[in-house]
Amino acid sequence: MNVKRLTPPLLMALAVSSVCTLALSRKIAHGAAPIATVGYVVPVHAFAAGDVLKADGVQLAQWPENRPVQGAFLKTTDVVGRALLYPVDANQPLTDKLLSAPGAGPGLAARIPEGMRAIALKTDEVMGVAGFLTPGSHIDVLVTYRTDKVPDPRTVTVLQNAEVLAAGQQVQPDPQGKPSTVSVVTLLLAPQDAERAVLASSQGTIHFVMRSGADHGQSHDQGVGLAQLADPNAPMPVEAPPTPVVIAAKPAAPPAAPKLQRQSTVEIFSGDKQSTATFTDGAR
């Protein structure tokens, strides 16, 4: 082996390795470049839904600026006095979707998002799915009713994927998951769905059907009547459309009678002269 020929490459490799080691050691000694951060409002400890945030319950925490949180707050004064719509953990950045609207106040009203409505419906142990309806459950609302045109009862789904806002006066699920029987269930609905719920509860018996919280599908079935219990393929009876009301046209006023004209002739004597004059007057 020719040692003299290998010596220069070895020396060059040793020099390059020394330079790289020196540069890396200097970089470690000076530390990596600082990452820019931004201060987001976070709770100092865990809060439950419905809790009202106070000044001593929130603080600013630094967050990487290159990983922004949509809807987060930069000032603690923006969240003080607002209630939480959902539970949060300590040091979790607070966002606008987690909080009630400013000025909504505490209580159940604070948990109603803008544009939504809360409506209470009576229930019993059967209708309430044996007490397993808890705040946060998602249900369908069914109604069984009769009409004058179709006296046989029919059952249809009037609401789908409605969220249970409160069960009785309970706005939070039981920590241990224990069911509780309640007589009133409060649903979070859009205004139009709230109208449907009121109408359904006044027309017949309503029932609640629980669904998975991850199931957001919509059913388009036409309901079921007595005929469908024996034959699922039997058509649903169709209610006859109401008889149209014909409004009689207002009779035209009779034409006005023509006016009759009367003429009068008068003889005029002036000395030895005589003349006549004719006058016309109107009369019916």
C-alpha positions in Angstrom: 0.0 0.0 0.0 1.3 3.4 -0.9 1.0 5.4 2.3 2.3 8.6 0.7 -0.5 8.7 -1.8 -3.2 8.2 0.9 -1.9 10.8 3.2 -3.1 14.0 1.4 -6.8 12.8 1.1 -6.8 11.8 4.7 -5.5 15.2 5.8 -8.1 17.0 3.7 -10.9 14.9 5.1 -9.7 15.6 8.6 -9.6 19.3 7.9 -13.2 19.3 6.6 -14.5 17.3 9.5 -12.8 19.8 11.9 -14.3 22.8 10.2 -17.9 21.2 10.3 -17.5 20.2 14.0 -16.3 23.7 14.9 -19.3 25.4 13.1 -21.8 23.0 14.7 -20.4 23.6 18.2 -20.6 27.4 17.7 -24.3 27.1 16.6 -25.1 25.0 19.6 -23.3 27.4 21.9 -25.2 30.4 20.6 -28.6 28.5 20.5 -31.1 28.1 17.7 -32.8 31.1 16.3 -35.8 32.1 18.5 -39.3 31.3 17.2 -41.7 34.2 17.0 -44.7 33.8 19.3 -48.0 35.5 20.0 -50.0 35.7 23.2 -53.4 33.9 23.3 -55.9 34.0 26.1 -56.1 30.6 27.9 -57.9 29.5 31.1 -55.7 29.0 34.1 -57.6 25.8 35.0 -60.3 23.5 33.5 -63.8 25.0 33.2 -67.2 23.3 32.7 -69.8 24.4 30.2 -71.9 27.3 31.6 -69.1 28.7 33.7 -68.6 32.5 33.5 -65.0 33.6 32.9 -63.5 36.1 35.4 -60.3 38.1 35.2 -58.4 35.8 37.6 -59.5 32.7 35.6 -57.7 33.6 32.4 -54.2 34.6 31.3 -52.0 35.1 28.2 -49.9 32.2 27.0 -47.3 32.3 24.3 -48.1 30.3 21.1 -46.0 29.8 18.0 -46.8 32.6 15.5 -46.5 30.2 12.6 -49.3 28.0 14.0 -52.2 30.5 14.5 -55.4 29.5 16.2 -58.5 30.7 14.3 -60.8 32.9 16.4 -58.4 33.1 19.4 -58.4 36.2 21.7 -55.4 38.4 22.2 -56.8 40.4 25.2 -58.2 38.9 28.5 -60.8 41.7 28.6 -62.4 40.3 25.5 -63.5 37.1 27.4 -64.2 38.3 30.9 -67.9 38.0 31.7 -68.7 35.6 28.9 -69.9 32.0 29.6 -68.5 28.9 28.1 -70.6 26.9 25.7 -68.4 23.8 26.0 -65.9 22.4 28.6 -62.3 23.5 28.2 -59.0 22.4 29.7 -56.3 24.5 31.3 -54.0 26.4 28.8 -56.4 25.7 25.9 -56.6 28.7 23.7 -60.1 30.2 23.9 -61.9 30.8 20.7 -65.1 32.7 19.8 -66.9 29.4 19.1 -66.3 28.2 22.7 -67.9 31.3 24.3 -71.4 32.8 24.5 -72.2 36.0 22.7 -71.1 39.2 24.6 -73.9 40.3 27.0 -75.7 36.9 26.9 -75.3 36.5 30.6 -75.0 33.3 32.7 -77.4 30.4 32.7 -78.9 28.4 29.9 -79.3 31.5 27.6 -75.5 31.8 27.5 -75.4 28.4 25.8 -77.7 29.3 22.9 -75.6 30.4 19.9 -76.8 33.3 17.9 -79.6 32.5 15.5 -80.7 29.4 17.4 -83.6 28.8 19.8 -84.1 26.6 22.9 -87.5 24.8 23.2 -88.7 22.5 26.0 -90.7 19.4 25.2 -92.5 17.2 27.7 -91.3 13.6 28.0 -91.7 10.5 30.1 -89.5 7.5 30.8 -90.4 5.8 27.5 -90.3 8.9 25.3 -87.1 10.0 27.0 -85.3 6.7 25.9 -85.5 5.3 29.4 -83.7 8.2 31.0 -80.6 8.0 28.8 -81.2 11.4 27.2 -78.5 13.7 28.6 -77.2 17.1 27.5 -75.2 16.7 24.3 -77.3 13.8 23.0 -78.5 13.9 19.4 -82.0 12.7 18.7 -84.8 12.5 16.1 -88.3 13.6 17.0 -91.3 11.5 15.8 -95.0 12.3 16.1 -98.0 10.0 15.8 -101.2 11.8 14.7 -104.5 11.5 12.9 -106.3 13.8 10.5 -109.9 14.2 9.3 -109.0 13.0 5.9 -107.0 9.9 7.0 -108.3 8.7 10.4 -105.8 5.9 10.7 -102.8 7.0 12.8 -99.5 7.6 11.1 -96.0 8.3 12.5 -93.6 10.6 10.8 -90.2 12.1 11.6 -90.5 15.9 12.1 -87.0 16.7 13.3 -83.6 15.0 12.7 -80.3 15.3 14.5 -81.6 17.7 17.2 -79.2 18.4 20.0 -80.3 18.1 23.6 -79.4 21.3 25.4 -80.6 20.3 28.8 -82.4 17.3 30.5 -84.6 18.7 33.2 -82.5 21.3 34.9 -79.3 19.4 34.1 -77.1 21.1 31.5 -74.1 18.8 32.0 -74.0 15.0 31.6 -73.5 13.0 34.7 -69.7 12.5 35.2 -70.3 8.8 35.9 -72.8 8.4 33.0 -75.7 7.5 35.2 -79.1 7.9 33.5 -81.8 10.1 35.1 -85.5 10.3 34.4 -86.7 13.8 33.6 -90.1 15.2 32.5 -88.8 18.0 30.2 -86.1 17.9 27.6 -84.8 21.2 26.1 -83.7 21.0 22.5 -81.4 23.4 20.6 -83.2 24.2 17.3 -83.3 26.6 14.4 -86.4 28.9 14.5 -88.2 27.0 11.8 -87.5 23.6 13.5 -88.8 25.1 16.8 -92.1 25.9 15.0 -92.3 22.3 13.7 -91.7 20.9 17.2 -94.5 23.0 18.7 -96.9 22.0 16.0 -96.0 18.3 16.4 -96.5 18.4 20.1 -99.9 19.9 19.8 -101.2 17.5 17.1 -100.2 14.1 18.6 -97.8 12.1 20.7 -94.1 12.7 20.3 -91.3 10.3 20.8 -87.5 10.8 20.9 -85.2 8.4 19.0 -81.5 8.6 20.0 -78.8 8.6 17.4 -75.0 8.5 17.4 -73.4 11.9 17.9 -71.2 11.1 14.8 -74.3 10.3 12.6 -75.4 13.5 10.8 -77.2 11.8 8.0 -80.7 12.8 6.9 -83.6 10.3 6.3 -86.2 11.0 3.6 -88.8 8.4 4.3 -92.5 9.2 4.1 -93.4 7.9 7.6 -95.5 4.8 8.4 -99.2 4.1 8.8 -101.2 1.0 9.9 -101.1 -0.4 6.3 -97.3 -0.3 6.4 -97.1 -2.4 9.6 -98.5 -5.4 7.7 -97.0 -4.6 4.3 -93.9 -2.3 4.2 -94.4 -1.8 0.5 -97.9 -0.5 0.8 -98.3 3.1 -0.3 -99.0 5.8 2.3 -102.5 7.1 2.1 -102.6 10.5 0.4 -104.7 13.2 1.9 -107.1 14.7 -0.5 -106.3 18.3 -1.3 -108.8 20.8 0.1 -111.6 21.8 -2.1 -110.8 25.2 -3.7 -113.0 28.0 -2.6 -114.4 29.9 -5.5 -115.1 33.5 -4.8 -118.1 34.8 -6.8 -117.4 37.8 -8.8 -119.0 41.0 -7.6 -122.0 41.8 -9.8 -121.5 44.8 -12.0 -123.6 47.9 -11.1 -126.6 48.4 -13.5 -126.1 51.0 -16.1 -127.4 54.4 -15.2 -130.8 55.3 -16.8 -130.5 57.9 -19.5 -131.7 61.3 -18.6 -134.9 62.5 -20.2 -135.0 66.0 -21.6 -138.1 68.2 -21.4 -138.7 71.1 -23.7 -141.0 74.1 -22.9 -142.2 76.7 -25.5 -143.1 80.2 -24.3 -145.0 82.8 -26.4 -143.7 86.3 -26.0 -145.9 89.4 -26.8 -144.2 92.8 -27.1 -146.7 95.4 -28.2 -148.1 94.3 -31.5 -145.3 91.8 -32.0 -145.4 88.1 -31.1 -142.5 85.6 -30.8 -141.8 82.2 -29.3 -138.9 80.8 -27.2 -138.1 77.2 -26.5 -136.3 76.1 -23.3 -134.8 72.6 -22.5 -134.4 71.2 -18.9 -133.1 67.8 -17.7 -135.3 65.3 -15.9 -135.3 61.5 -15.2 
